[in-house]
């Protein structure tokens, strides 16, 4: 807005300007198959290179925020299980892609790693359990 030759920025414009200062690593800086997408290794590598990151969150059965794109673990971990039906501990028994021990991260561990060093773009993956229970409200509350 301009008023009497004084330019005033909105808070949204300030946030957008800050976000646009960075390059972003989609699902972390992965190098498949050894460094899988949405893995702590991919996020660590992105931070080391100064990249902001985009990642996806699902709510697990025990109310934790799991960093994974797909609801099913089939593509990333080779098992046809739904993340909303599992506890995070159960989900972390499966190794991501062909990595050496990389598992689905807990969002809090990712936040601890990043520690405000780079910006994050977080996509909330609205889902349902296999019994049809909608996790939207709980996911939004937990992420907030």
PyMOL commands that set and color helices and strands:
alter all, ss='L'
color gray80, all
select helices_A, chain A and resi 11-19+40-48+74-77+83-85+88-91+107-114+136-143
alter helices_A, ss='H'
color red, helices_A
select strands_A, chain A and resi 2-3+6-7+24-26+52-59+65-67+105-106+120-124
alter strands_A, ss='S'
color yellow, strands_A
deselect
rebuild
show_as cartoon
